């Protein structure tokens, strides 16, 4: 089943790249969000993903770019970015806090089946919990099937101090693909919570990396 759904990911990623190519290159886009201003570091990426149907606002007029992204919505936005058909998921992930009526259930189910995401040691998923920059590096690397870095040493001093060698490799993977340059030249801030604005830029960069750098990206985080 993993190979079957992985094949769907590859095909869907190519398809979504063709679908959203034009919106990413659109110079002027309508902006329904009163908290996303021209010139903001993530504004163009937010609007590109919004008009491509990949990300949504918190309300019809508010995006809340500085609010922390949740695990549930991040799963949904990644599924949207890949154009996945959630009906391909055949297993119920059986997280006690993710019922079948949860709006993120199908996204969490397929990403769990693909081993992109997993639950906590207590068996819960925490769909409303925020996630760290390190955690999103893991999700992006797995979801977009990026070639994992073979080194655990990075240019980021705070990443090199992490005990989790896999996390270090995933973060270096994003560096290799040009998806991140860090919060400074020498830090990635792996344990800081990810904002919705930062997530938008990560996703735009990830789509661009997967599709050979065809998309216009405004900023890097």
C-alpha positions as CSV (number, residue, x, y, z in Angstrom):
1,X,0.0,0.0,0.0
2,X,2.9,2.4,0.8
3,X,4.3,2.0,-2.7
4,X,0.8,2.5,-4.2
5,X,0.2,5.7,-2.3
6,X,3.7,6.9,-2.8
7,X,3.1,6.6,-6.6
8,X,0.0,8.7,-6.1
9,X,2.1,11.3,-4.4
10,X,4.6,11.5,-7.2
11,X,2.0,11.7,-9.9
12,X,0.0,14.2,-7.8
13,X,3.0,16.4,-7.1
14,X,3.8,16.7,-10.8
15,X,0.1,17.5,-11.5
16,X,-0.1,20.1,-8.8
17,X,3.1,21.7,-10.1
18,X,1.4,22.2,-13.4
19,X,-1.8,23.4,-11.8
20,X,-0.4,26.1,-9.6
21,X,2.4,27.3,-11.8
22,X,0.5,30.2,-13.2
23,X,-0.9,31.5,-9.9
24,X,2.6,31.6,-8.4
25,X,3.8,33.8,-11.2
26,X,0.8,36.1,-11.1
27,X,2.1,39.6,-10.3
28,X,-1.2,41.0,-8.8
29,X,-3.4,38.9,-6.6
30,X,-6.5,39.9,-4.7
31,X,-6.0,39.9,-1.0
32,X,-9.0,39.0,1.2
33,X,-7.0,39.1,4.4
34,X,-6.8,42.3,6.5
35,X,-3.8,41.0,8.4
36,X,-1.6,40.2,5.4
37,X,0.0,43.4,4.1
38,X,2.0,44.1,1.0
39,X,5.7,43.8,1.8
40,X,5.3,41.4,4.7
41,X,7.9,38.7,4.5
42,X,5.4,35.9,3.8
43,X,2.5,37.8,2.1
44,X,3.2,36.8,-1.5
45,X,3.6,33.1,-0.6
46,X,0.4,33.2,1.6
47,X,-1.6,34.7,-1.3
48,X,-0.2,32.3,-3.8
49,X,-1.1,29.3,-1.7
50,X,-4.5,30.7,-0.9
51,X,-5.4,31.3,-4.5
52,X,-4.1,27.9,-5.4
53,X,-6.4,26.3,-2.9
54,X,-3.6,24.9,-0.8
55,X,-3.9,27.1,2.4
56,X,-6.9,28.8,3.9
57,X,-7.4,31.6,6.3
58,X,-8.6,31.3,9.8
59,X,-11.7,33.3,8.7
60,X,-12.6,34.7,5.3
61,X,-10.8,37.9,6.1
62,X,-8.1,36.8,8.6
63,X,-5.1,34.6,7.9
64,X,-3.2,35.1,11.2
65,X,0.3,34.7,9.7
66,X,1.9,35.1,13.1
67,X,-0.2,32.5,14.9
68,X,1.3,29.1,15.4
69,X,0.4,26.4,12.8
70,X,-1.3,23.3,14.2
71,X,-0.5,19.7,13.5
72,X,-3.9,19.1,12.0
73,X,-3.9,22.0,9.6
74,X,-0.3,21.4,8.6
75,X,-1.3,17.9,7.6
76,X,-4.2,19.2,5.6
77,X,-2.1,21.8,3.8
78,X,0.6,19.3,2.9
79,X,-2.1,17.0,1.5
80,X,-3.5,19.9,-0.5
81,X,0.0,20.8,-1.8
82,X,0.5,17.3,-3.0
83,X,-2.9,17.0,-4.5
84,X,-3.5,13.7,-2.7
85,X,-6.7,11.8,-2.9
86,X,-7.4,11.0,0.7
87,X,-9.6,8.1,-0.3
88,X,-6.4,6.2,-1.1
89,X,-5.9,5.8,2.7
90,X,-7.1,2.4,3.7
91,X,-6.2,2.3,7.4
92,X,-7.9,4.1,10.3
93,X,-5.0,5.7,12.2
94,X,-7.0,5.1,15.5
95,X,-5.9,8.3,17.3
96,X,-8.3,8.7,20.2
97,X,-8.3,12.5,19.7
98,X,-8.9,12.3,15.9
99,X,-12.5,11.1,15.3
100,X,-13.7,10.3,11.8
101,X,-15.7,13.5,12.0
102,X,-12.6,15.6,12.6
103,X,-12.1,18.0,9.7
104,X,-8.5,16.9,9.4
105,X,-9.2,13.2,9.8
106,X,-8.6,12.2,6.2
107,X,-5.4,14.2,5.8
108,X,-4.0,12.8,9.0
109,X,-5.1,9.3,8.0
110,X,-3.3,9.3,4.6
111,X,-0.1,11.0,6.0
112,X,-0.1,8.5,8.9
113,X,-0.3,5.6,6.4
114,X,2.5,7.1,4.4
115,X,4.5,7.4,7.7
116,X,4.8,11.2,7.2
117,X,3.3,11.8,10.6
118,X,2.8,9.8,13.7
119,X,1.2,10.1,17.1
120,X,2.6,10.8,20.6
121,X,3.8,8.0,22.9
122,X,0.4,8.2,24.6
123,X,-1.3,7.3,21.3
124,X,-2.8,10.7,20.7
125,X,-2.1,12.9,17.6
126,X,-2.8,16.3,19.0
127,X,-4.4,17.9,15.9
128,X,-4.8,21.2,17.7
129,X,-1.2,21.3,19.1
130,X,1.3,23.6,17.6
131,X,4.4,22.1,16.0
132,X,8.0,23.0,15.9
133,X,10.2,24.0,13.0
134,X,12.1,20.8,13.5
135,X,8.9,18.7,13.2
136,X,7.8,20.4,10.0
137,X,11.3,19.7,8.5
138,X,10.5,16.0,9.2
139,X,7.1,16.2,7.6
140,X,8.2,18.1,4.5
141,X,11.2,15.7,3.9
142,X,8.9,12.7,4.1
143,X,5.9,14.0,2.4
144,X,7.8,15.5,-0.6
145,X,10.0,12.4,-0.8
146,X,13.2,14.5,-0.6
147,X,16.6,12.8,-0.6
148,X,17.6,12.7,3.0
149,X,20.9,14.4,3.8
150,X,23.6,11.8,4.7
151,X,25.2,14.1,7.2
152,X,23.9,15.1,10.6
153,X,26.2,18.1,10.8
154,X,24.7,21.4,9.7
155,X,25.8,25.1,9.7
156,X,23.3,25.7,12.5
157,X,24.8,25.6,15.9
158,X,21.5,25.0,17.6
159,X,20.7,22.1,15.3
160,X,24.1,20.5,16.0
161,X,23.2,20.4,19.7
162,X,20.1,18.3,19.1
163,X,20.2,14.7,20.3
164,X,17.9,13.5,17.6
165,X,20.1,12.7,14.7
166,X,17.2,12.1,12.3
167,X,15.9,15.6,13.0
168,X,19.3,17.0,12.2
169,X,19.4,15.1,8.9
170,X,15.9,16.4,8.0
171,X,16.8,20.0,8.7
172,X,20.0,19.6,6.6
173,X,17.8,18.1,3.9
174,X,15.8,21.4,3.7
175,X,19.1,23.3,3.5
176,X,20.3,21.1,0.6
177,X,17.1,21.8,-1.3
178,X,17.2,25.5,-0.6
179,X,14.0,25.3,1.4
180,X,15.5,27.0,4.4
181,X,18.4,29.3,5.2
182,X,17.5,29.4,8.9
183,X,16.3,32.1,11.3
184,X,19.9,33.6,11.2
185,X,23.0,32.5,9.3
186,X,23.9,30.1,12.1
187,X,20.6,29.2,13.7
188,X,17.5,27.4,12.6
189,X,15.5,27.6,15.9
190,X,14.4,24.0,15.7
191,X,12.4,24.0,18.9
192,X,10.5,27.2,18.2
193,X,6.9,26.8,17.1
194,X,6.2,27.3,13.4
195,X,3.9,30.2,12.4
196,X,1.3,30.0,9.6
197,X,3.3,32.5,7.6
198,X,6.5,30.5,7.9
199,X,4.6,27.4,6.9
200,X,3.4,29.1,3.7
201,X,7.0,29.9,2.7
202,X,8.2,26.4,3.6
203,X,5.4,24.9,1.4
204,X,6.1,27.2,-1.6
205,X,9.8,26.3,-1.4
206,X,9.0,22.6,-1.1
207,X,6.8,22.6,-4.1
208,X,9.5,24.5,-6.0
209,X,12.2,22.0,-5.0
210,X,10.0,19.1,-6.0
211,X,9.1,20.5,-9.3
212,X,12.6,21.6,-10.3
213,X,12.6,25.2,-9.1
214,X,9.9,26.5,-11.5
215,X,7.9,28.5,-8.9
216,X,8.5,32.1,-7.9
217,X,9.4,32.3,-4.2
218,X,9.5,35.6,-2.3
219,X,11.3,34.8,0.9
220,X,13.1,31.9,2.7
221,X,12.8,31.0,6.3
